[in-house]
Amino acid sequence: MKILKTHIRVILLTFCCVCSLSFYAQDEPRKKVGLVLSGGGAKGFAHIGTLKVIDSLGIKIDHIAGTSMGAIIGSLYASGYSGKQLDSLFRTIDFDVLINDKFPRNSKSLIERNNSERYAISLPFDGFKIKLPSGISRGQNVYGLLYKLLLASKDVKDFNKLPIPFFCVATNIETGAPVYFEQGNLAESVTASGAFPSLFQPVEIDGNIYIDGGVTNNYPIEELKERGIDIVIGVDVQDGLKDREQLTSAPEILLQINNYRTINDMRRKKKLTDIYIKPDITNFSVISFDEARDIVKVGVQAANKQLDALVALRATQSTSSNPISLKIPDSIKVGYVSVSGNDRYTRSYVLGKLKIRGSEKVSYDKLDKGIKSLVATNNFDAIRYDFISKENDSVDIKIRVKEAQTSTFLKLGLHYDELYRTAVLANLTKKRLFFKNDFASLDIILGDNIRYNFDYFIDKGFYLSVGLKSRFNQFDRSVNANLLFAPDNPILANINKVEVEQQDQTNQIYLQTLLAKEYEIKAGIEHKNLKITTENLSNGLNQEEAFTFDDSNYFSLFGNLKIDTYDNKHFPNNGFVFNGDAHWYIGANGLNSDFDGFSILKADMGYAFSLSDKLSFKIEASGGFQLGDRSTNFLDFAFGGYGENFINNINSFYGYDYLSIVGNSFVKGDFTIDYEIFEKNHILLAGNYANIGNNIFDDTTWISTPDYTGYALGYSLETFLGPIEAKYTFSPETKESHWFFNVGFWF
């Protein structure tokens, strides 16, 4: 009833105003109407509510001025979006991903995923000093979204030629002066206007560096009037001063500091505003992005309070405004792709990450993923692109990159598991060490088992890349004696388990190519030094000195194919993985003097799918076997326990302790049910089944009823350190149970 009365009131007021003004309206020139939208972070969603009311009345806007969020909303409205359409668009955006520059896992190459999924903390490290970034976010996702939404205006470099003329305000960080953008790249100008200090990094345009326009002019009404505007509708979403209990975040504190000046300015600017709309945003903050729907409603309510004035304004206009409904294109025809600003990284490197060669039709999603892949390298502080329309409906893409000056990073991690126990990881990564496209990474792992990993990689994009890897790994554990002795050794009659210390140093040189971000083919040569010793053999076989089972150097050729489309490494909701590996051992020296050549082939695959946002399933299958000489068993497959990133042919198996099942061939199946009871908290139910033994593929043993089964019930929590997990496992065959605990990323 209240809504009906409001509508009747609007109709009557409009009718009366039109009648009273009709006799001279034709002789008087129509007064130009301007719209000024202030900054205010998430509170700026109230602008959308006001625009919905303006659209419903058919008021024609002749010029728009905006700052920060007001610039974002204003630019979209000036380009042709209606208030209703903006409301729908912003409801679909994940602002956590947008603001924090989060990228989907598939935007990173397999090498970059490995780096991001090993370390809890990564800090720029330059001149032996730790550097902090100039903002939490680079604003790359913001720019990407704005450019996509503003594609219809990509050819408009003069903002006065938009469907509604527009300008926005940014602040030159070096001079402290406000700058009014009316020309250039619209998406880039608006991104600069909204570069809120501490939240977003400054934006560089034509050699100048800009931050949020609200620092100098959060309500550019005077500049709007200078452009021939007679009547101004102003929407002010700025706060008053807050007390200590309300200042709960860094952005809020910075805004409070800026508000000392803007509050005084608004006393004067409010008087210059003909229709002043002040939404009640006291219950919201600059980062209340998850409350967008409620903030839009507040904007509608505030506009309705000025309904009489808005209706009277509409009555002075002879024609109504009919906002168009813009359609976002889903594909583009790409001509030539140019790259500028790249001094240290070649054009082939950039295009290799983009996966775009030019002269092809690509979906906008593919382009967006390519840009995110480039950003995810962390080799660039900013990536800007612009489309230049050509005569044949294609576009040339001009890409401008700003290379990151910092090339050295200090990374840290913590971990605990039942095999390696406590571990602290310190990593030093150096990019552009010798060549433009290379990087070197050294992990030093301290704790119960000292280890290291060294990687050097020259990334050639579309072409063959070259890598070098060196790793040292060690642990001590009670293991199945079959892993150490030949099956017919008489010692086995007296012993089942042996406490051993295993040390493994592996060095590789390889060539690698990427068919896509998720597809990796690698081939190379490998040297492995394997040393296995014990200080005590049970059942009376004590030794005064450590007994050495193996201390040999093995030389091999290897090949690897890896596919990984999982959306999350540890808790996938969808995707597929495949990892196939072949090693041909061609020589050895040391204790293994009777060596004869052999090969080991193995493959793992997995498929994940979800039935809802909370419930997902993962199905895995794996298998492996040895060909040729079978006298060397120190590299046999060994199963048991729970973990990742195992060396050689060690694998997990629920229900059994580490390295308690061994054989030179196996088949194995796994299933996992993952229920996310609430965000980042998972209940897991899993089972595994296998046939493992020596030469099981020589007959039908591998397809018989599984000899080994095990089940697990676990709880996992996602944290910045990595997963924190506890799993209870049980095997029906042994009637034994084991608990396994893990803290942090695996390394």
N, C-alpha and C positions, 0 to 999 in steps of 0.2 A: 504493500500500500504506500509505504514511504517513497519507494522508487517511482511509482505511478504518479504521485503528487509532484515529485521533482520534475518528471518529464512534462507534465501538464504546465507546470510553472515556466519551464524553458520555452515551450511552444508559445504561450501567451506573451511572455516578455519579448520574444523574437518578433512576433506578429506586431505588437505595439510599436516596437522600435523601428521596424521596417516601414510601417505606415507613417509614423511621425517624421521619418527622415526621407521618405521617398520623393517628396516634392522638391527637395534641393540636392539630393544625393547625386543626381546625374550631372549637376553643374559643378559640384565640388570635386577636386581631384582626390582619389582615395589615399588615405594616409597609410604610409608604410609601417608594417608591424614587424618588430624584431623580437627574438627570443634569446634570452641569456640564461645559460645553465651553469651553475657553479660546480666546483669540485667538491668531493666529499667521500671518495672511496665507494664502498658498497652502498652507502646511503644515497648515492646518485641513482640507484634504481628507482627512486621516487620520481625522477624525471620521466620515466616511462609511463607512470600513472598519469602524470599531468598531460603528456602527449596524447594519451588515449582519450582524455576529456576534450582536448583541443580538436582532435580528429572527429569526435562525435558531433561537435558543433559546426564543423566545416570551416574553421577559421584558417585563413590563408596567412602563412608566415613568409615574410619577404627576406629575412636575413637571420642567421643563427650565429651566436658567439658562445664558445664553451671553453671550460678549463677542466683538465684532468678527466674524471668520469663524465663530467658535462660535455667535454670535447668528444669522448667516445660515443656517447648517446647522440649528441648533436650531429656528428659527422654521418652517422648511419641514417638519421632522420633526414638530413639534408640530401642524402644520396637517393632517397626514395622509399625507405622503409616506413611503414606506418607504426604508430604506437602499439597497436595490437600485435603486429608481426614481431616487433622487438621484444614484446613480452613473451611470446612463444619461443623466440630464439634463445633468449637468456635463460629460460628454464631448462634448456637442454645442455647447458655448458657446465662442465665439472671445473669449478673455479680453483679447487686445490691443485689440479693438474695444470691449469692455465697459469696461475700465479707462480707456482714453485718450479716452473720449467721442467715438470716431470714428463718423461718420454716413455712410450710403451717399450717393452723389452725388445720387440722385433725391430725397433728403430736402430739398434746397435748391432754391429758386427759381432761374430762369435768371440773374437779377441777382446773387444770392448766390454762384452757381457762378463767375461771372466774377470776383468779388472773391477767392474762395478759390483760384482757379487762375491768379492773376497774381503773387502775392506770396510770397516765401520766409519772411518773418518779419512777424508782426503783434504790436504791443505796445500796451497801454493807455497813453494819454498824457493826463495830467490836470494842470492847473496848470503846464504846461510842464515836467513831470517824468514820466519813464517809470515806470510802476507794474508790478510783477510780480504775477501771480495768487497767491492764497493756497493753491493746489494745482494739480497737473498736470491733474487731472480735476475736473469739477463733480459727478461721481457720478450724472449724470442717467441714463445707460444702466443703472447698477446699480439705481437706483430703479425704472426701467421694467421691467426683468427681474423684480425681486422682486414688484412689484405684479401682474404677469401671472401669476407662479407662485403667488401667494397669493390669486388671485381667489376661490377657494372660501371664503376667510375674510374677504372684504371687509366683511361686515356685523358682524363681531366686533370690537367696540371695547374689550371687556374681555378681555385675553389669558388670564385664568383660565377663560374659557369656550371656549377652543380645545379640540380633541380631547384635547390634553395641555396643561395649564396651563403658561404660559411667561412669562419676563421676561428682559430684556436690559439691559446696562449701557452708558451713554455718559458722557462727561465734559463738564460745563459749562465751557467754555473761559474764561469770565470769573471764575468763582469757584474753579475747580480741583476742584470736588466731584463725586463720582460720582452719577449719576442712574439710577434703576432704573425702566425703562419697563414698565408693566403695562397701560396703557390707551392708546387713541388709534389712529392709523393704523399698522398693524403694519409695512408696508413702509417707511414713513418712519422709524419708531423703529429698525428694524434697520439702515437706511442710516446713521443717525446713529451707531449703535454701531460701525459699520465704517469711519467717516470717518478713515482713517489719515492723520496729519499729513504734509504735503508731497505726498502722493499724491492725496488727495481734499480738496476744499474743505469747510470746516465746514458743518454742516446747521443751519438755523434752524427751530425748532419752538416755536410759541406765544410768539414774541418772545425766546426764549433760543437761544444758539448752542452747538452740541455738536460734539465730536470723538470719536475712538475711545475706547471704554470701557476699553481696555487700558492707557491712560495712568494710570488710578487704581485699577482693579480688574479684572485680567485673568482672575481665577478666582473668581467670586462664590459660593464654597461656604458661607460663613457666612450669607449672605442667603438661600440656598436652604434651609438647615436651619431658619432662622427661620419658614419657611412650612410647618412640620410634617413635614419629611422626616426619616425614620429612617435610611435607608441611602442613601449617595451613591456613584454611579459617576462618577468624574472622568476626563476625557481631557485631558491636558496636552500641548500642542504648542509650548510655549515653549522657547526656546533657552537654553543656558548662554552665558556670555560668550565672545566670539570674539576672535581675534587680528587684527592689522592686515591680514594677507593675506586674511582672510575677509570683511573689511568693504569690499565693492566697490560699494555703491550708497548713495544718500541714505536710502532706507527702512531699510536694514540698520543704518546708523549711528544713526538715530533709535531704532530698536528696541533697539540696544545700550544707549543712554542710559536708556531706560525699563527695561531688564532689570536695571540696578543695584538697583532697588527690588523688582521682581517676584521675582527669584531669592531674595532674603531672605524675602519673603512666602511663597513656595512651601514653604520648609522647615517652616513652621508649618501651612500649609493642606494639605500632603500628609498630615500626621498626622490631619487631620480627615476624610480621604477613606477610605471603607470599601473600595472597589475602585478602586485607582489604576492607570490605564492611561497609559503613557508611550511613545508611538511614537518610534522612532529616526529623527528627521528631520534628523540632522546633515548629510546630503548635499543638503539642500534649503534654499531661502531663502524669504523672505516673498513673493517675486515669481516663484517657480517654477511659474507657472500652466500652462506647457506640459508639466509633468511630473505632472499630476493623477493619471493612472492609476497611476503608481508610488507616489505618496503614499498613495492609497487602499489599496494592497496593504500598505504599512507599517502602516496602521491596523488592518487585519485581523490581521496578525502580532502586533501588540501586544496586541490583545484576546484572541487565542488563548493568550497567555502567562498570562492571568488566567482561563482557561477553567474551572478547578476552582471558583473563587470565584463565577463567573457561573452555573455549573450549580447550585451550592448555593443561590444566591439564587433561581433559577427554581423550585427545589423548594419554596420557602416560599410560592409563589403558587399558588392553587388553579385559576386560569384563565390561559390563555396570551393574549398580545397578538397580534392579527391586523391588521397595518397595512393600511389601505385603499389602493387605487391611484387617486390623484386624476387627473382628466382636465381639461386646460386648455381652457376654452371658446375657440372660434375666432371667435365673433361676439357682439355685444351689441346690444340694442335701446335706442337712445338716446332719452331724453325731452328734457328741457331742459338746456342747457349754460350754467352760470353761470361768470363770470370775476371774480376778485377780486385785489386787489393791483396792478391796472393803472392807473397814474396818467398815464403818458406815452403809452401805446399803447391805442387804443380796443378795445372788444369786437369790433367788426367786423374789425379788423386781426388779432386773435388767432384768431377763427373762420375768417378767410380763409386763414391759414396752416395751420390744422387741416384745412380742407376738410370741416368738419362743421357743418351748420346746426341739427341737432337734429331730433327727431321722425322718426328714420330708423333702419334696421337697418344696422350697419356691422360689418365684420370687425375683429377686434382688431388685425390687421396694419395696416389702414388708419388706425386710431386711433394706433397706435404710430408710423407714418410721419408722421402729422400732428404729433404731439408732437415728433418729431425735426426736422421742418421749422421748428417754432417755436423750438426750441433752436438750430438752425443759423443763425438770424438774429443770434445773439450779442447780442441785446437783453435777455436775461434771464439772471440768475445761477442761478436755480433755477425749475423748473416742477414743481408737485406737483398731483396729481389724485386724486380719490376718487369711487367710484361709490356712489350712494345708491339702494338698491333701491326700486322702486315696486310697486304692487299688480298691475299688468298685465304683470309679468315684464320691465318695462323698467327702465332706470336713469337717473337724473339724474347728470350729470357736474359735479362741483365742481372747477374749476381755480383754483389759487392760483399766482400768478406773483410772483417777486421780480425786479423790474426792475434791470438793470445800472446802477449809478450812473455808471460811466465811459462817456462818450459820444464821446470823441475817441481816435483810434488812429493810431499811426505805423506804416507798413508799408514794407518794403524788398524790393528784388529786384535781381538781376543777370542780364544777358543778353548773348549774342553770337550773331550770325548773319552770313551773307555779304552781306546787303543793308544792314542798318542798322549792322553791326559792333558795337563795344562799347557797352554802355549800362548805366547805374546808375539804378534807379528809387527815388524817394522819394515816398511817398503820405501824404497827410493826410486822414483820413476823420472827418467830424463828423456824428453822429446827433442828431436832434431839434434841428436848427439854427433853424428857424422854427416848425415844426409838430410835433405828437406823432409822426407817422409818416413823417417825412422823413429824408433823409440827403444830405450833400454829400461828394464825393470829388474830390480833386485829385492827379493824377499829374504829377510833374516828372521828366522823363527826360533825364539828362545823359550825354554821351559823344560819339561821332563825329557823331551827328545829334540835336540838341536837339529835344525834343518835349514836348507836354503833352496831358493828357486831363482834362476836367472834367465831372462828372456831378452832377446834382441831381435827386432823385426823391422824389415824395410817394406813398407806398404806401397805397392805399385798400382793400387786400384784395380782396373780391368786386366792388368797384365800380371805375369807371374811375380809373386812376392817371395822374398827370401827371409828365412828365419834361422835363429840359432837358440838352442835351449840347453840349459844345464841344471841338474837337480840333484840334491843330496837328501836322502830320506833315511830315517832309522827308527826302530821301535824294538821293544823286547816283549815277548809274549810266550805263553805256553801254547805249542802248536801240535797238530797231528803228526806223528812220527812218519807217516807215509809221505809227507811233504819233504822229508829229509833223507829217507833211506829208500833204496829200491824195494819193491814189493816182496822180493824173495830173500831179503837180508835177514839173517837169523836173529839180529838184535830185536826185530819186531816181535819176536815171540815173548820178549820180556818187558816191552815198553809200549805205551800208547801215546803219551804226551811228553814233550821235551820243551824245557825252558830255553828259548833261544834269543839272541840279539841279531837282528837283521839290519844290514846297512846296504844301501843301494845308491850308487851314483850313476846317473844317466846323462849322456850328452848327445845332442842331435843337431844335424844340419839338414834343412829341408827347403823344398819349394812348395808354395801354396797358392791356390787361386780360389776366388770366391765367385761361384755362379750367381749367388744372391747373398743378401745379408745372412740368410739362414743355412746356406749350403757352402761347405768348406771341403776342398780336396787337398790333401797334403801327401807328399812323398819325399823320402830322404834316407840318410844313413844314420846309424845309431851305434854308440859305444856304451856298454853297460858294465860296470864293475859291481859284482854281487858278492857280498861277504856275509856268511851265516855262521855264527859261533854259539857255543854254550859253555858255561862254567860248571855245569852239573848235569849229568845224566842220571835219572832216577833209577831205582831198583839195583843199587849197588854199583853202578857204572861211573863212580866219581872220578874226576880227573884233577890232578894238581894244577894243570894249566888248562886254559880255555881250549876246548876241542873245536876244530874248524871243520864244518861240513862243506863249505865252498868258499873259495876266494879266487874268483875267475873273472876274466874280461871276456865279454861276449860282443860280437860284432854282427850287425844285421842290417838288412834293407827293410824299409817299412813303407806302408801306404795306409792312408786313413780317409774315410769319407764320413762327414758329420753333417747331419741335418737337425735343426732345432727351431721349431716354431712355437714352443711353449710360451704362453703369456706370462708365466711366473715359474722360475726354476724350481722352487721348493713346494709351491702349492698351486700347480697349474689348474686352470679351469677349462682350457682348451689348447689344442695344438698337438704336434707330432714330433717325436725325436727318433733319430737313427744314428748309431755310431758303429761303423764297421772298421775293423782294424786287422791288418795282416803284417806279420813279422816273419822274415826269412833269415834265420840265424845261419851265417855262412862261415863263422870261425870263432875260436875261443883259445885262450891261453890261461895258464894258472893251474889250479888244482884239477880242473876238468880236462885232463890231458888226453882222455879217450873220446873227446868230442867228435861227433859226426853231425852233419848239417840236418836241420829240421825246421819246420814252419809251425807257427801258431796263428790260427784264424779265429776271430770272435766277432760277434755282432750283438748289439742291444737295440731294442726299439720300444717305443712307448706311445700311447695314445691317450689323451685326456679329453673329457667332455663333461658338461654340466647339465643338470636338469633344472637348476634354479640358481639364483644368486648365492645361495648358501651351500648347495649340495653338488659335489663334483666327484667324478670317478676317474681313476687312472689304471690302465691295463698295460702291462709290460711283458715282453718276451725276450729271451736272450739265449745264446748258445755259443759254443766254441769247441775246437778240437785241435789236436796236434797231428802233423803229418811228418813222415820221415822217421829219423832215429828217435826212439822213445826212452833212451837211457838217461837223458838229462831231465830230471824231474823238479829241479829247484824253481822252475818257472811255470809249474803246473797251476791249474786253477785251484784257488782256496776260498772256501765260503764260511760265513758265520758272522754274527754280530750285526751292527748297524753303523753305516757311515757313508761318506762320499769322498771323492778324490783319492781313492786308494791307488797304490802303485802297482805296477806289473799286472798280475791277473788275480788280485785279491778282490773279493766281492762280498756284499752283504748277504745275510740269510737269517731271517727271523727264527727264533726258537733255539738257536745254537750259538755257542761262544765263537769268538773270532778264530778263523783259520782251523776249524775243527773238522771240516769236510773237504777232502782233496781228491783230485783226479785230473787226467789229461784231457778230458772231454766232459761236456755237460749240456743239458737243456734245462731251462728254468722259466717259470711263469709267475707273475706277481699281479695282484690287484690291490687297489687302495680306495677306500671310501673316505672322503674328506667332507666333514660338515663344519662350516664356519659358524659357531654358535653366536658369536658377535664379532665385530670387526677385529681382524688379525688374531683371533683365537680359534684354534682348530681342534676338533676331535677327530682322530684318525683310527680307522679299522682296516687292517691289512692282512693279507695271507700270501705265502709263497710256496711253490711246489717245484721239485726238481728231481732229475736223475743225474747223478754225478759219479764218475768213476773213471777207470782206465779203459780206453778203447770202446766206449759204449756204442759208437757208430759202426763197429765191426759187425754187429748183429742187430737184433731188434730191441736191445736193452733200452735204447733211448726213448722208445714209444710205449714202454710198459707202464704199469701203474707207478706213480712217483714213489721213490724210495725215501725221499726227504720232504717233510712238510713242516710248516711253522706259521704261527699267527701272532699278530701284534695289536695291542690297543694302546693308543698314545694321545698325548696332549701336546700341542705346539703353539707357541706364541711368537708372532713376528715382531722383532724389535730392530732398532738401528744397528745393533751389534750382529744381527742375524737371528736365525731361529733359536728359540730356547725350547728344548724338547725332552720329554720323558716317555719312554715306551716300555711297556710290559710285554714280553714275548714268551711263547710257549710252544713246545713241540710234542705232538701226540706220540711219536716214536720213542723218545727218551723219557717222557713224563717229567721233563725238567723245564724250568722257567728261568729267564734272565731279564734283568732290568738294564736298559741302555739310556744314558743321558747325553745330551749334547747342548752346548752353549756357544752361539756365535756361528759366523760363516765358516765353511770348511776351507781349509788351506793346508 
